Amino acid sequence: MSRGVLLVALLALAGCGSSSSESAPAETHEAGTNEPQASTTAATPSITGFGAADSAWNGAHTEDTNYSHEAAYNPATGLGPFHDEYDNVSHAKGRVTGYEYNFHAETMATAQETILHEQFPSDATTFQPERLSTCAFVLVRSPTLNKALGLPSSSPAAQIEFQTLTNGQAEALNPSSVDSAIISEGYLGIEKITGGKC
């Protein structure tokens, strides 16, 4: 084979290798490893409980059409005065900003744990509960909710007010048997409320 033909063949091979390496996606690696670098972008937690966008809330709950539009959800005989798991649901700026949550009687500690786990993002934390004569309330702080609701980072995102109901009316609070929680927006200063009635 002549040197001219060999040179043309080598250039053709180099050109093919060059185009295939340019079209292959490049992987980035951490220094000292051969493993691809993991993405550092964290997914935003989904909000389907308090503070949820109306569409996310409606997708996760069943509306009770016996009442005003988007006012009551999850019909359940024997729960609350209107037989719904959620009633008096309020909406503002396309989000759920409050509701009354009805459940079968249980201790306040158990109810609080269940509500935090099921109705708030995983980064939610609480203040020490404040007990009044006919209720107890606990404030909830959540960076995820504060950001979604446009609240200052130091502000409580929500408050949970626990009650013991008889025929839909609040009676003297019994922490070992609560069956209703009013979940609403928190605000700066509420943590200073002591004594009195709900």
Beta strands, then each sheet from edge to edge (+ up, - down):
strand 1: 73-75
strand 2: 84-92
strand 3: 95-106
strand 4: 125-126
strand 5: 130-131
strand 6: 136-141
strand 7: 158-163
strand 8: 165-166
strand 9: 169-170
strand 10: 178-185
sheet 1: 1+ 2- 3+ 10- 7+ 6- 4+
sheet 2: 1+ 2- 3+ 10- 7+ 6- 5+
sheet 3: 8+ 9-
end
